[in-house]
Amino acid sequence: MKGIIFTEFMDLVEQKFGLEALDSLLADSGDSGIYTAVGSYDHRNLVKLIVQLSKKTGISPEELQRVFGQSVFHNLYNTLPNNNSLQACKTSFQFIKLVEDYIHIEVKKLYPEANPPSFRFISESETEMVFDYVSARCMSYVCLGLMEGCAEFFNEELSMSMNNVEDDGSHVRFTVNLVE
């Protein structure tokens, strides 16, 4: 997993809970907290931090992932290079489609060892999109939060449902509806 995800998570914990809470989280997790945005790290380290933060705060790991996804969308959007096809997007649906068709392809070009999640699109209309999220990392709640951040960015209201195709969360079907 790319380090930018780790650095964004550390920033979120510090913003929401304070520097002392972040230091305590890292100490309790046995994590040095030393990550660079362009480095690659084992996603299990992030999972361990989320689980430990859940224990400390009483907030479920799923909710923490969701809030993380919501908060990180704008920062990740701002890291996109100028003059890319994503900047032409006018709706959340357009953007979500291009995550698979543009972002994940570019990530693999830059970092051949990267293994981003895949989106398998099932159906799409002007008001509904159905797709499968497939990832061995099982972080579909981060994906949910990212889509919520995306909807906020495009000033749209979306209703979303998630259904596990695989019990372990490695394959989740999302149904996303535009609320008009």
Residue, then its C-alpha position, 0 to 999 in steps of 0.5 A: m500500500k502506498g505511503i500516502i495512505f499512511t501519512e494521510f491516516m496519521d494526519l487524520v488521527e492527529q487532527k481528530f484526536g490530537l498529537e498525544a493520541l497519535d503518539s499513544l496509538l503508535a506506541d501501543s501498536g508497536d509502530s514507528g510511524i515513519y512513512t513516506a508518501v511514495g514508499s510502499y508498506d504492508h497494508r496490515n500495518l494500517v489495519k493494526l493501527i485502525v483496530q488499535l484506534s478503535k479500541k482506544t476510541g470505541i469507534s468501530p473499525e468500519e466507521l474509522q475507515r469510512v471517516f478516513g475515506q471521507s476526509v482523504f478524498h480532497n487531499l488525494y484529488n489535489t495530488l492528481p497531476n494537472n491536465n488529467s482526464l479526472q479534472a474534466c469530471k462533472t459528476s461522482f459517477q464519472f469520477i468513480k468510473l475513472v478511478e479504475d480506468y485512469i487512477h489505478i492504471e497510472v498507479k500501476k505504471l508508476y509503481p509496478e509492484a502496486n496492487p490497487p483494488s479493482f472496480r468491476f462495473i456491473s451496470e450504470s444509468e444516469t441515476e444508478m451505478v452498480f460495481d464490485y470492489v475487489s481487494a485482498r486488503c478488505m477495506s471497502y469501508v475506505c472505498l465507501g468513505l471515498m465515494e462519500g467524499c467524492a459526492e461532497f466534492f461534486n455537491e451531489e447526494l448519493s445513497m449507497s449500499m454495500n453487500n459482501v459477495e465474499d464473507d471476508g470483505s475482499h469482494v463487495r458489491f456497491t449500489v450507488n444511487l443519485v438522490e435527486 
